[in-house]
Every structure is written in C-alpha cells, then in structure tokens.
Amino acid sequence: MILSERAPLAAAAPRRRSPVRRAVTLVLLVAALLLVVVPAMAAGSVLLAAHRDDRSRTDVIVVLGASQFWGRPSPVLEARLSHAKDLYGSGVAPNLVTVGANQPGDKTTEAQAGADWLVAKGVPRAAVTAVPLGHDTLQSLTSVARLMAMRGWTSATIVTDPAHEARSLAMARALGIDAHGSPTRSGPGSSLTFDYVLRESGGLLWFWISDRRHIEQIVGA
C-alpha cells in the first residue's frame, strides 16, 4: 500500500501593520509617557527645591510678597521676612528687596509692609528696597529683574515658602537672574502639604509650557 504524502501547510505570513498605524501608536506612546514623566519631573523639582537651602553669597536677598493687613505682615509674610533677616545677618547678601503690590482698599503694599518690618527689626533702612509692584510671582520678579539691572546686581537669593521655591527660581532664572533659593523653615507657609505641592507642581508645569515664552518676550523686548 502506498501512503500519500500531504504537502505541509504553508506558514501564515505575519501581518504587517501599516506605517500610518505604527506612527499613530508611537505618538500615543510618547504622549502617554509625557503625561506621566513631565508632571513627575515638576513634582520632583518642587520637592528638591523645597529641601535645598542655598546660602551662597549674592548681591541681594529678595523676599517674595504675601498678604499684609493694614501694614502688618501676615504670618506667612512674617516668616519669609524673619528668614530673610537671618540670611542678611549671616552675610548672605548686603541688600534686601521686598516685593508685592496692594489689594483694593489696602492702605499700603506688601512690599512696604515688609520693608517697614525689616527696618523695625534692626535692618538698616539703606539696605532695604521696597518694590511695590506685582500681583503675582512673575510680575514681582520682572520688577526685581529691572531693579537689579539698574543697580548692576546679577545674583539674588530668593526667599519664599518651600513649595513655592522651584517655580520662583525658574522664573527668576528665565529673567536672567543668577538665582539661589533659601526657603523658609517655619511658619504656616513652610508646610509641604499635598495641596500646596500639587498646586505648585501644576504651576511649574504651566510655566514650562506657557509662561516661559512670555518671559522670553519680556527679556527680548
């Protein structure tokens, strides 16, 4: 008896995805990666700056504004001022700048309230400059950058809350300031609460995406 031989079945050829489909998949993977990695980088930057106390010698200590009540600094602002005074006393910089405008109905500004507090605590008035401009961090630091350019200052120590330090430093450096960070270590603003870190991470992310281009236009003007 002769057994018939059956021809082996041909292996099915692998299906090849179209170039368009591969490109779409790659774009989606990159987008997903960015949605995870970039926010994580922002949060990491916030936490890193919050824990770093850079006391390098600079030209000026800049105290970012916070609320004041009829000339009296709020607890958050007072903590920033007290820390700046300690930095000044330890010789970090020979000059102090306070910033911040006023709200409708205020009799004074955050900058002036801060300057008055420093002078009342023994800092020579000649060493303190109030810059009563800016209703947000970017506006205030833009005014500081202009003042520094006029006075020939190039470096600054930025004093603010720990969670706020990373975004403040990023803005200052984008404005051409050789910025160093020394955040507060006491007071209500010094707590690294989840809400504060999340808000500042989002703010830093927005700065990277949008505000930096606005700063570049200011610097180039």
VOPAGU-2260 file (C-alpha; in pm, 1 decimal, decimal comma):
REM VOPAGU-2260
SITE   aa  ch    i         X         Y         Z
SITE  MET   A    0       0,0       0,0       0,0
SITE  ILE   A    1     136,9     337,6     -96,2
SITE  LEU   A    2      82,1     616,9     155,3
SITE  SER   A    3      18,2     950,8       1,6
SITE  GLU   A    4     226,6    1234,2     132,2
SITE  ARG   A    5      41,2    1551,6     228,2
SITE  ALA   A    6     215,0    1876,2     148,9
SITE  PRO   A    7     295,3    2072,7     464,2
SITE  LEU   A    8      72,6    2373,4     523,3
SITE  ALA   A    9     245,7    2696,3     435,2
SITE  ALA   A   10     320,0    2909,3     741,0
SITE  ALA   A   11      91,8    3205,6     758,9
SITE  ALA   A   12     278,9    3524,4     674,7
SITE  PRO   A   13     289,5    3769,7     969,2
SITE  ARG   A   14      56,3    4063,0     932,7
SITE  ARG   A   15     243,7    4385,6     898,8
SITE  ARG   A   16      94,9    4699,9    1040,8
SITE  SER   A   17      72,1    4992,8     809,3
SITE  PRO   A   18     320,7    5282,8     852,4
SITE  VAL   A   19      32,5    5512,8     949,9
SITE  ARG   A   20     -81,2    5277,7    1222,9
SITE  ARG   A   21     272,7    5242,4    1356,1
SITE  ALA   A   22     314,8    5619,2    1359,6
SITE  VAL   A   23     -14,1    5668,8    1547,6
SITE  THR   A   24      87,3    5407,3    1804,2
SITE  LEU   A   25     424,3    5574,2    1855,5
SITE  VAL   A   26     262,8    5915,2    1901,6
SITE  LEU   A   27      18,9    5774,8    2158,4
SITE  LEU   A   28     300,6    5605,7    2349,0
SITE  VAL   A   29     506,6    5924,8    2357,7
SITE  ALA   A   30     204,3    6126,7    2468,8
SITE  ALA   A   31     128,3    5878,9    2746,2
SITE  LEU   A   32     490,6    5890,1    2856,6
SITE  LEU   A   33     490,0    6268,4    2865,3
SITE  LEU   A   34     168,9    6274,4    3067,3
SITE  VAL   A   35     342,8    6070,3    3334,3
SITE  VAL   A   36     707,9    6177,2    3317,9
SITE  VAL   A   37     676,7    6555,0    3284,1
SITE  PRO   A   38     436,5    6604,5    3579,3
SITE  ALA   A   39     660,2    6375,1    3784,7
SITE  MET   A   40     958,6    6592,3    3690,9
SITE  ALA   A   41     769,8    6903,4    3801,8
SITE  ALA   A   42     677,4    6748,1    4135,9
SITE  GLY   A   43    1034,8    6630,2    4183,5
SITE  SER   A   44    1165,7    6979,9    4113,2
SITE  VAL   A   45     925,3    7128,0    4369,1
SITE  LEU   A   46    1031,0    6883,4    4639,2
SITE  LEU   A   47    1402,0    6917,9    4560,8
SITE  ALA   A   48    1396,3    7298,2    4577,4
SITE  ALA   A   49    1187,5    7284,6    4895,8
SITE  HIS   A   50    1458,1    7092,4    5079,7
SITE  ARG   A   51    1759,7    7281,3    4943,2
SITE  ASP   A   52    1895,3    7577,0    5140,5
SITE  ASP   A   53    2148,7    7757,2    4921,5
SITE  ARG   A   54    2335,5    8020,9    5119,8
SITE  SER   A   55    2583,6    8120,6    4852,2
SITE  ARG   A   56    2688,3    8485,8    4865,5
SITE  THR   A   57    2468,6    8700,3    4638,8
SITE  ASP   A   58    2403,8    9067,2    4565,7
SITE  VAL   A   59    2055,2    9081,7    4712,6
SITE  ILE   A   60    1800,1    8884,9    4914,3
SITE  VAL   A   61    1455,4    8900,8    4753,3
SITE  VAL   A   62    1154,3    8843,5    4979,1
SITE  LEU   A   63     850,5    8745,9    4775,0
SITE  GLY   A   64     525,9    8903,5    4887,9
SITE  ALA   A   65     232,0    8758,6    5076,6
SITE  SER   A   66     -72,3    8908,9    5244,5
SITE  GLN   A   67     -46,8    9204,0    5479,8
SITE  PHE   A   68    -316,6    9358,1    5695,3
SITE  TRP   A   69    -308,1    9736,8    5724,5
SITE  GLY   A   70      68,9    9740,8    5722,5
SITE  ARG   A   71     113,9    9432,8    5939,4
SITE  PRO   A   72     263,0    9127,6    5761,6
SITE  SER   A   73      56,9    8811,1    5769,0
SITE  PRO   A   74     213,9    8509,5    5944,6
SITE  VAL   A   75     326,8    8373,8    5606,8
SITE  LEU   A   76     494,5    8701,1    5507,4
SITE  GLU   A   77     644,7    8747,0    5853,3
SITE  ALA   A   78     806,0    8402,4    5831,5
SITE  ARG   A   79     964,5    8499,4    5498,9
SITE  LEU   A   80    1085,9    8831,8    5638,8
SITE  SER   A   81    1230,2    8670,3    5950,1
SITE  HIS   A   82    1420,7    8417,6    5739,1
SITE  ALA   A   83    1549,9    8694,3    5511,0
SITE  LYS   A   84    1666,0    8892,1    5813,5
SITE  ASP   A   85    1860,2    8589,1    5937,0
SITE  LEU   A   86    2021,7    8548,6    5594,6
SITE  TYR   A   87    2115,8    8917,2    5593,0
SITE  GLY   A   88    2260,7    8887,7    5943,0
SITE  SER   A   89    2473,0    8590,0    5839,7
SITE  GLY   A   90    2619,6    8786,5    5548,9
SITE  VAL   A   91    2447,4    8611,3    5257,2
SITE  ALA   A   92    2386,3    8947,6    5086,2
SITE  PRO   A   93    2428,6    9317,4    5172,0
SITE  ASN   A   94    2091,0    9418,6    5030,5
SITE  LEU   A   95    1728,2    9320,5    5078,4
SITE  VAL   A   96    1435,8    9372,7    4841,1
SITE  THR   A   97    1071,8    9325,8    4936,4
SITE  VAL   A   98     808,2    9296,7    4666,3
SITE  GLY   A   99     432,9    9289,2    4619,9
SITE  ALA   A  100     155,9    9534,9    4535,8
SITE  ASN   A  101    -163,6    9600,7    4730,0
SITE  GLN   A  102    -519,4    9479,2    4709,5
SITE  PRO   A  103    -814,6    9717,9    4657,2
SITE  GLY   A  104    -876,4    9907,3    4979,9
SITE  ASP   A  105    -531,3    9843,5    5128,8
SITE  LYS   A  106    -357,9   10145,5    5275,7
SITE  THR   A  107     -13,1   10008,5    5191,7
SITE  THR   A  108     158,3    9737,6    4986,7
SITE  GLU   A  109     308,4    9400,1    5069,7
SITE  ALA   A  110     648,7    9539,7    4973,9
SITE  GLN   A  111     621,2    9841,7    5203,6
SITE  ALA   A  112     484,2    9639,3    5493,9
SITE  GLY   A  113     777,5    9401,5    5453,5
SITE  ALA   A  114    1035,0    9679,3    5433,9
SITE  ASP   A  115     891,9    9850,7    5742,9
SITE  TRP   A  116     902,0    9521,5    5935,0
SITE  LEU   A  117    1268,5    9466,0    5848,6
SITE  VAL   A  118    1368,2    9818,6    5949,0
SITE  ALA   A  119    1172,9    9786,7    6274,9
SITE  LYS   A  120    1369,9    9469,0    6346,4
SITE  GLY   A  121    1703,0    9648,2    6311,7
SITE  VAL   A  122    1796,0    9617,7    5945,0
SITE  PRO   A  123    1941,7    9949,2    5819,8
SITE  ARG   A  124    1691,0   10131,3    5603,6
SITE  ALA   A  125    1960,4   10195,4    5342,1
SITE  ALA   A  126    1991,0    9818,7    5291,9
SITE  VAL   A  127    1619,3    9767,8    5219,5
SITE  THR   A  128    1435,7    9849,1    4896,8
SITE  ALA   A  129    1060,1    9808,9    4858,5
SITE  VAL   A  130     933,2    9727,8    4509,1
SITE  PRO   A  131     554,6    9773,9    4543,4
SITE  LEU   A  132     471,9    9612,7    4209,3
SITE  GLY   A  133     330,5    9280,9    4104,7
SITE  HIS   A  134      13,2    9091,5    4184,4
SITE  ASP   A  135     174,6    8755,6    4116,5
SITE  THR   A  136     519,3    8596,9    4125,3
SITE  LEU   A  137     604,4    8665,9    3762,3
SITE  GLN   A  138     510,5    9034,4    3779,4
SITE  SER   A  139     705,6    9080,9    4102,6
SITE  LEU   A  140    1019,1    8908,6    3976,2
SITE  THR   A  141    1003,1    9102,0    3649,4
SITE  SER   A  142    1014,2    9423,3    3852,5
SITE  VAL   A  143    1302,0    9284,7    4059,9
SITE  ALA   A  144    1497,2    9195,7    3744,4
SITE  ARG   A  145    1461,0    9552,8    3617,9
SITE  LEU   A  146    1576,3    9695,8    3951,9
SITE  MET   A  147    1874,6    9461,8    3959,2
SITE  ALA   A  148    1973,7    9561,3    3606,7
SITE  MET   A  149    1962,9    9930,3    3704,3
SITE  ARG   A  150    2181,0    9871,6    4011,1
SITE  GLY   A  151    2424,1    9634,2    3848,4
SITE  TRP   A  152    2320,7    9337,0    4061,6
SITE  THR   A  153    2335,0    8996,4    3896,7
SITE  SER   A  154    2270,2    8740,0    4171,1
SITE  ALA   A  155    1985,4    8701,0    4416,5
SITE  THR   A  156    1872,8    8476,5    4699,9
SITE  ILE   A  157    1500,7    8410,6    4665,1
SITE  VAL   A  158    1309,7    8372,6    4992,2
SITE  THR   A  159     962,6    8221,7    4982,3
SITE  ASP   A  160     771,1    7914,1    5101,4
SITE  PRO   A  161     938,1    7576,6    5035,5
SITE  ALA   A  162     676,0    7454,8    4786,0
SITE  HIS   A  163     684,6    7789,6    4603,0
SITE  GLU   A  164    1063,3    7797,0    4566,1
SITE  ALA   A  165    1103,5    7588,4    4248,7
SITE  ARG   A  166     863,3    7796,6    4039,5
SITE  SER   A  167    1009,4    8121,2    4174,2
SITE  LEU   A  168    1363,7    8012,5    4088,8
SITE  ALA   A  169    1260,5    7900,6    3740,8
SITE  MET   A  170    1103,4    8240,0    3671,5
SITE  ALA   A  171    1395,4    8436,1    3816,3
SITE  ARG   A  172    1649,0    8241,8    3610,6
SITE  ALA   A  173    1441,8    8283,5    3295,2
SITE  LEU   A  174    1455,3    8658,8    3360,5
SITE  GLY   A  175    1835,8    8644,4    3361,4
SITE  ILE   A  176    1890,1    8644,6    3737,1
SITE  ASP   A  177    2157,4    8420,5    3888,2
SITE  ALA   A  178    1905,4    8292,2    4141,4
SITE  HIS   A  179    1964,9    8085,3    4454,7
SITE  GLY   A  180    1691,4    7950,1    4679,2
SITE  SER   A  181    1663,3    7963,5    5056,2
SITE  PRO   A  182    1305,4    7876,3    5154,8
SITE  THR   A  183    1151,7    7933,3    5496,0
SITE  ARG   A  184    1173,2    7664,0    5760,7
SITE  SER   A  185     899,1    7784,7    5994,3
SITE  GLY   A  186     558,7    7948,5    5977,9
SITE  PRO   A  187     231,0    7834,6    5818,8
SITE  GLY   A  188     364,9    7852,5    5463,5
SITE  SER   A  189     654,9    7618,9    5532,9
SITE  SER   A  190     446,9    7300,8    5545,6
SITE  LEU   A  191     475,8    7076,9    5240,4
SITE  THR   A  192     109,6    6985,4    5230,3
SITE  PHE   A  193     -20,9    6767,9    4947,7
SITE  ASP   A  194    -241,8    7050,4    4816,9
SITE  TYR   A  195      41,2    7304,3    4815,2
SITE  VAL   A  196     287,2    7070,3    4641,5
SITE  LEU   A  197      24,0    6968,3    4386,6
SITE  ARG   A  198     -66,1    7330,1    4312,8
SITE  GLU   A  199     294,9    7437,9    4273,9
SITE  SER   A  200     376,8    7134,6    4059,0
SITE  GLY   A  201      94,6    7236,6    3828,3
SITE  GLY   A  202     215,2    7596,5    3832,2
SITE  LEU   A  203     568,9    7493,1    3742,7
SITE  LEU   A  204     438,1    7270,1    3465,7
SITE  TRP   A  205     236,0    7559,7    3324,5
SITE  PHE   A  206     544,3    7780,7    3343,5
SITE  TRP   A  207     740,5    7529,5    3137,0
SITE  ILE   A  208     461,8    7503,8    2880,0
SITE  SER   A  209     345,1    7864,4    2852,1
SITE  ASP   A  210     483,4    8134,4    3080,2
SITE  ARG   A  211     845,5    8083,1    2981,9
SITE  ARG   A  212     769,3    8201,3    2629,2
SITE  HIS   A  213     612,1    8515,3    2775,5
SITE  ILE   A  214     925,7    8578,2    2980,4
SITE  GLU   A  215    1146,2    8536,1    2674,9
SITE  GLN   A  216     940,7    8806,8    2503,5
SITE  ILE   A  217     990,0    9036,3    2805,5
SITE  VAL   A  218    1365,4    8976,6    2814,8
SITE  GLY   A  219    1395,4    9023,7    2441,0
SITE  ALA   A  220    1197,2    9348,8    2442,1
